[in-house]
Amino acid sequence: MRPFGLEAPYDVYKALEDYTLAGVAERIECPILITDPDHEQFWPGQAQQLYDAVATPEDRKALVRFTAEEGADSHCEPRALGLRDQRIFDWLDSVLR
């Protein structure tokens, strides 16, 4: 709550409704990695929406799925941190050669 200068959790919750990438995502041109876990409980479907919206060329953006079968589902892949980290570092290796 402190970064928002608010004192009640509900006020922060309401303030976050104003945070959006509308009008911004289509201006993103840098390399971007977007993770997309099965059973995303906070923003289901938004990973694909962001991927589709960014202006980054196809060869410089990645949408990486994480599945329940891998034990890598849910927001931030909490049960498969090593797998998530490996995929992120592999992507960084490919982009930052």
C-alpha positions in Angstrom: 0.0 0.0 0.0 2.9 2.3 0.7 4.0 2.8 -2.9 0.5 4.0 -3.7 0.2 6.3 -0.7 -2.9 4.4 0.4 -3.8 3.0 3.7 -6.5 0.4 2.9 -6.0 -2.8 0.8 -9.3 -2.2 -0.9 -8.1 1.3 -2.0 -5.0 -0.3 -3.6 -7.2 -2.9 -5.3 -9.4 -0.2 -6.8 -6.4 1.9 -7.8 -4.9 -1.0 -9.7 -7.9 -1.0 -12.0 -6.4 2.1 -13.7 -3.1 0.2 -14.5 -3.3 -1.1 -18.0 -1.1 -1.5 -21.1 -3.8 -0.2 -23.4 -2.1 2.3 -25.7 1.3 1.2 -24.5 1.8 -2.5 -25.5 1.6 -1.7 -29.2 4.6 0.6 -28.8 6.8 -2.1 -27.3 9.5 -3.0 -29.8 12.3 -4.5 -27.7 12.8 -8.3 -27.3 10.2 -9.7 -24.9 9.5 -13.0 -23.2 6.0 -13.6 -21.9 5.3 -16.6 -19.7 2.0 -18.3 -20.0 1.2 -20.9 -17.3 -1.8 -23.2 -17.3 -4.3 -22.2 -14.7 -3.2 -18.6 -14.5 -5.5 -17.5 -11.6 -5.0 -13.7 -11.7 -4.8 -12.8 -15.4 -6.0 -15.8 -17.5 -5.6 -15.2 -21.2 -3.7 -11.9 -20.9 -0.3 -13.5 -21.8 -1.6 -14.2 -25.3 -3.3 -10.8 -25.5 0.0 -9.1 -24.6 2.0 -11.2 -27.1 -0.5 -10.3 -29.9 -0.4 -6.6 -28.9 3.3 -5.9 -28.8 4.9 -4.5 -31.9 8.1 -6.5 -31.4 8.9 -8.6 -34.5 8.0 -12.3 -34.3 11.6 -13.4 -34.2 12.3 -11.2 -31.1 9.3 -12.1 -29.0 8.4 -15.3 -27.3 5.3 -16.7 -25.5 6.5 -19.6 -23.4 3.9 -22.0 -22.1 4.2 -23.8 -18.8 1.9 -26.8 -18.3 0.3 -28.6 -15.4 1.9 -31.8 -16.7 5.3 -30.2 -16.1 4.2 -29.2 -12.6 4.7 -25.6 -13.9 1.2 -24.3 -13.8 -0.2 -21.3 -11.9 0.9 -17.7 -11.6 4.7 -17.4 -11.6 5.1 -21.2 -11.9 5.7 -21.6 -8.1 6.2 -25.4 -8.2 8.7 -25.4 -11.0 11.1 -22.6 -10.3 14.1 -24.4 -11.8 12.2 -25.1 -15.1 11.0 -21.5 -15.3 14.4 -20.1 -14.6 16.0 -22.4 -17.2 13.6 -21.3 -19.9 14.1 -17.6 -19.0 17.9 -17.9 -19.1 17.8 -19.9 -22.3 15.7 -17.1 -23.9 18.2 -14.5 -22.6 21.1 -16.5 -24.0 19.4 -16.5 -27.4 18.6 -12.8 -27.3 21.8 -11.4 -25.7 24.4 -13.6 -27.6 
